[in-house]
């Protein structure tokens, strides 16, 4: 089998854009998003899919590789483009796009299908992430690429961020997996100083998921910039799931705006909202 790069382009209709405007916040409909499922060769005969989302009307100022939580499986090859998706970063990707940041939602390799911590901390995963970063650089020459993870995705962003060094412009860890769990070690014992790129922490003060407590984020905030989020809508999921404080439910727009401001080198709030 030849693993040539392929792309499946899904252009959103005007009706869909209008429908998404209310979900993604005011102004979302002004963007002209083009979403492309890209497949890159990986190891063991597999491919690493990622969803590239860009505003077709302007050149992005930066790009963000987004790592979902849980098993890390987005289902791009089986289910296509998420509309919009459950995970905080997946469902808000067009909010980043409208703020001038192209996004690349990375999926689990086709031969793996899920990414426990043992995979996320490994060398192969770092090589797959490096391939996505390189591909973005070819598609968008000169672009600054950030790694952004949420929940268990922070394990990917942190370890790959340490491995990629100056190949990336920065790392954002939101709802960080500070404690070990049945899924693996998380970021317990991780040395944040191994990330040589700028590092931003984002955490909801009311996150009651036992593996993502706010306390460690607050302590790390003495060393690294921290955006502390509060408020939002009443949860409609379990504490460790996407539609609770853990996933910034009801306060997505100002949280994304603060992250985007940091990525673009602008003033950003330390408290949201």
Secondary structure, 3 states (H helix, E strand, C coil): CCCCCEEEEEECCHHHHHHHHHHHCCCHHHCCEEEEEEEEECCCCCEEEEEEEEECCCCCCEEEEEECCCCCCCCHHHHCCCCCCCCHHHHCHHHHHHCCEEEEEECCCCCCCCCCHHHHCCHHHHHHHHHHHHHHHHHCCCCCEEEEEECCHHHHHHHHHHHHHHHCCEEEEECCCCCCECCECCCCCCCHHHCCCEEEEEEECCCCCCCCCHHHHHHHCCCCEEEEECCCCCCCCCCCCCCCHHHCCCCHHHHHHHHHHHHCCCCCCCEEC
